[in-house]
Amino acid sequence: MSANNVKCRPFYSEWSAGFDSLFNDLVVDPIKSDRRSSDNEIFGYSADCIKADVLRWGRADFTKPHATNGHGPLSVKDKCLLYCYFNFRSHFHATKYIFSQFLEPDERITMIDIGAGPFTSYFSITEEFDSRHIHYIAVDRSPWMSGMGQKLQLEAKRRNIISPNAPPSLHTTNWNNGTLERGIGNGGSIIFNFSYFFANPSLNDRLIQDLATVILEIRKRHLIRRIFVSYADSPRSIAKTRYDKFIRSLGYNSACLKTHEVVFKNRLSFLHTRTTEFEYEFFELT
């Protein structure tokens, strides 16, 4: 692979009416109805303050509550809910675009989602593909963030947004504890998914090398299966730099990122749209 950034026409994306309702019920309404929220503030904070200071543009530590700095306290659960409110939708539609471009409709898939957050990529892939064929392993150091994903997943099953017969998801805080291998389904492709992961400030060269080693070991144990790497992130230099180190640790020369835009609505009933730009790569390990 070689570096080559290409920009294409925007992708217009929608999620299902069922998931639109679920997201409103479990994320938007609890925030809007909270006594700390008003027309101008959410949980007592301005939107700009939340994005920059509380969420740190998605790079906050979601294992600790937020230091108040003169505002009211925010629990870890509050922070996870706010992350969903501000980031879930754009990340969902970005990864939905990637999966729709590269995967076959009837594929059986094991997704190993590194930095899974609230299972955003799981919901984007089950919008496009049969959830009964998706084995999902969520890796996230925050049990509260995984708990948010589990809550959304259980309710999606209850409402038949995803099949009640979909394989149960597995959750782990560590990619080195054997859970990845135990959770891989029989047959089909394996996808290592990195959606908005490499900007994480806790990543260092040792962890990046360690992660690449784990993936290469799984590659050796599953030689007859197709194994893919999927990457998406906003065009941040730090994410690109760390991802490029990861790609080199896998034995490739460099990443080959493309730039794309998705256009979507925060709610299906809204007239206005939002646009988000992201960089991505999807390739097969050989």
C-alpha positions in Angstrom: 0.0 0.0 0.0 1.1 3.6 -0.5 -0.3 6.9 0.7 -3.0 8.2 -1.7 -5.7 10.5 -0.5 -8.8 10.6 -2.8 -12.0 12.5 -2.2 -15.3 11.4 -3.8 -18.9 12.7 -4.0 -20.8 12.7 -0.6 -22.7 9.6 0.5 -26.3 10.3 1.6 -27.2 8.0 4.5 -30.2 7.3 6.7 -30.8 4.8 9.5 -34.0 2.9 10.0 -37.1 4.4 11.5 -36.8 1.8 14.3 -33.3 2.8 15.2 -34.2 6.5 14.9 -36.9 5.9 17.5 -34.6 3.8 19.8 -31.8 6.4 19.7 -34.3 9.1 20.6 -35.8 7.1 23.5 -32.5 6.0 25.0 -30.2 8.9 24.2 -31.9 12.1 23.2 -34.9 12.1 25.5 -33.0 11.3 28.7 -30.7 14.2 28.0 -33.4 16.7 27.0 -35.7 15.7 29.9 -32.9 15.9 32.6 -33.5 18.6 35.1 -30.0 20.0 34.4 -30.8 20.6 30.8 -32.5 23.7 29.3 -33.0 25.3 25.8 -29.4 26.6 26.0 -27.6 24.0 28.1 -27.2 20.2 28.3 -26.6 18.9 31.9 -25.8 22.5 32.8 -23.0 22.9 30.1 -23.0 24.6 26.8 -22.6 22.4 23.7 -19.2 23.9 22.9 -18.0 23.3 26.5 -19.1 19.6 26.4 -17.4 18.9 23.0 -14.2 20.6 23.9 -13.8 20.2 27.7 -15.9 17.2 28.7 -15.6 14.9 25.7 -12.3 16.4 24.5 -13.5 15.9 20.9 -14.2 12.2 21.7 -10.8 11.6 23.4 -11.9 11.9 27.0 -11.3 9.2 29.6 -14.6 7.4 29.9 -13.6 5.5 33.1 -13.6 8.7 35.2 -16.2 11.4 36.0 -15.6 14.9 34.7 -13.9 17.5 37.0 -16.5 20.3 37.2 -14.5 23.5 36.7 -17.4 25.5 38.2 -20.2 23.5 36.5 -22.3 20.7 38.0 -20.8 17.3 38.4 -20.9 14.8 35.5 -20.7 11.1 36.2 -19.0 8.5 33.9 -22.5 7.5 32.8 -23.3 11.1 32.0 -20.2 11.4 29.8 -21.0 8.2 27.9 -24.5 9.5 27.2 -23.1 12.8 26.0 -20.7 11.0 23.8 -23.6 9.2 22.1 -25.5 12.4 21.7 -22.6 14.3 20.0 -20.7 11.5 18.2 -22.8 8.4 17.6 -24.7 9.6 14.6 -21.7 10.9 12.5 -19.6 7.8 13.4 -22.6 5.5 12.6 -23.0 6.9 9.1 -19.3 7.0 8.3 -18.9 3.3 9.1 -22.1 2.4 7.4 -20.7 3.8 4.2 -17.5 1.7 4.5 -19.3 -1.5 5.1 -21.8 -0.9 2.3 -18.9 -0.4 -0.1 -16.8 -3.4 0.7 -18.8 -6.3 2.2 -21.1 -8.8 0.5 -24.8 -8.8 1.6 -24.9 -12.5 2.8 -21.5 -12.6 4.4 -21.0 -14.2 7.8 -18.8 -11.9 9.8 -16.9 -11.7 13.1 -16.3 -8.1 13.9 -13.6 -7.4 16.5 -14.2 -3.8 17.3 -11.2 -2.1 19.0 -12.3 0.9 20.9 -15.9 -0.1 20.5 -17.5 2.7 22.5 -21.3 2.2 22.6 -21.2 -0.4 19.8 -21.7 2.2 17.0 -20.1 0.0 14.3 -22.2 -3.0 15.3 -25.3 -1.0 14.7 -24.1 0.4 11.4 -23.2 -3.1 10.1 -26.5 -4.7 11.3 -28.3 -1.9 9.4 -26.8 -3.3 6.2 -26.5 -7.0 6.9 -28.4 -9.8 8.6 -27.6 -9.5 12.4 -28.0 -13.3 12.7 -24.7 -13.6 10.8 -22.7 -11.1 12.8 -20.5 -12.2 15.7 -19.5 -9.1 17.6 -16.6 -8.7 20.1 -16.4 -5.3 21.7 -13.0 -4.1 23.1 -13.2 -1.0 25.2 -11.4 0.0 28.4 -14.6 1.7 29.7 -17.2 -0.8 31.1 -19.6 2.1 31.3 -19.2 2.7 27.5 -19.7 -1.0 26.8 -22.7 -0.9 29.2 -24.3 1.8 27.0 -23.8 -0.3 24.0 -25.3 -3.4 25.7 -28.3 -1.3 26.7 -28.9 -0.2 23.1 -28.3 -3.7 21.8 -30.8 -5.3 24.2 -33.5 -2.8 23.4 -32.8 -3.2 19.7 -33.4 -6.9 20.1 -36.5 -6.3 22.1 -37.9 -4.1 19.4 -36.8 -6.5 16.6 -34.5 -3.8 15.1 -31.9 -6.5 15.2 -32.9 -10.1 15.3 -33.6 -11.6 18.7 -31.6 -14.6 17.3 -28.4 -12.5 16.7 -25.4 -14.0 18.4 -24.7 -12.6 21.8 -21.9 -10.0 21.9 -18.8 -10.4 23.9 -17.2 -7.5 25.8 -13.6 -7.1 27.1 -11.4 -4.3 28.3 -8.2 -6.0 27.1 -7.3 -7.4 23.7 -4.7 -9.6 25.3 -6.9 -11.8 27.6 -7.9 -14.5 25.2 -11.5 -13.2 24.6 -10.8 -12.3 21.0 -10.0 -15.9 20.0 -12.8 -17.4 22.0 -15.4 -15.0 20.5 -14.5 -15.7 16.8 -17.5 -17.3 15.1 -17.3 -20.4 12.9 -16.7 -19.6 9.2 -17.0 -16.3 7.4 -14.7 -13.2 7.4 -13.1 -11.5 10.3 -13.0 -7.7 10.5 -10.7 -5.8 12.8 -12.5 -2.5 13.1 -10.9 0.7 14.2 -13.5 3.4 14.2 -12.3 6.7 15.7 -9.8 4.8 17.8 -6.3 5.9 16.9 -6.7 9.5 18.2 -7.0 7.9 21.7 -4.4 9.8 23.9 -3.6 6.6 25.9 -2.1 4.9 22.8 1.7 4.7 22.6 4.2 2.9 20.4 4.3 -0.1 22.7 0.5 -0.6 22.7 0.3 -0.1 19.0 3.0 -2.8 18.5 1.2 -5.1 21.0 -2.1 -4.7 19.1 -0.5 -5.5 15.8 1.2 -8.6 17.3 -2.2 -9.9 18.6 -3.8 -9.4 15.1 -0.9 -11.2 13.4 -1.2 -14.1 15.8 -4.9 -14.4 15.0 -4.0 -14.2 11.3 -1.7 -17.3 11.7 -4.4 -19.3 13.4 -7.0 -18.6 10.7 -5.1 -18.8 7.5 -8.0 -20.1 5.4 -10.3 -17.2 6.4 -10.4 -13.7 4.9 -9.3 -11.1 7.5 -9.9 -7.4 6.9 -8.8 -4.2 8.6 -11.3 -1.3 8.6 -10.3 2.2 9.7 -12.2 5.4 10.0 -11.4 8.7 11.7 -11.7 12.4 11.3 -8.8 13.9 9.4 -6.6 14.4 12.5 -2.9 14.2 12.1 -2.4 12.3 15.4 -4.8 9.6 14.3 -3.1 9.2 10.9 0.3 9.1 12.5 -0.6 6.3 14.9 -2.5 4.4 12.3 0.5 4.5 10.0 2.7 3.1 12.8 0.2 0.3 13.3 0.1 -0.5 9.5 3.9 -0.7 9.5 3.8 -3.0 12.5 1.6 -5.3 10.5 4.3 -5.4 7.8 3.0 -2.9 5.3 4.8 0.2 4.0 2.2 2.8 4.8 -1.5 3.5 5.0 -3.6 4.3 1.9 -6.3 6.6 3.2 -9.2 8.0 1.3 -11.4 11.0 2.3 -15.2 10.9 2.1 -18.2 12.9 3.2 -21.5 11.5 4.5 -24.7 13.6 4.6 -27.4 12.6 7.1 -30.1 13.9 9.4 -30.0 13.9 13.2 -33.6 12.7 13.1 -35.5 11.3 10.1 -38.2 13.9 10.6 -35.8 16.8 10.4 -35.6 18.8 7.1 -32.0 20.0 7.5 -29.0 17.7 7.1 -25.5 17.4 8.6 -22.3 16.6 6.8 -19.2 14.9 8.3 -15.9 14.3 6.6 -13.7 11.3 7.5 -10.8 9.3 6.3 -11.0 5.6 5.9 -9.3 2.5 4.7 -10.5 -1.1 4.2 -8.1 -3.8 3.1 -7.5 -7.6 3.4 -4.6 -8.9 5.4 -2.5 -11.1 3.2 
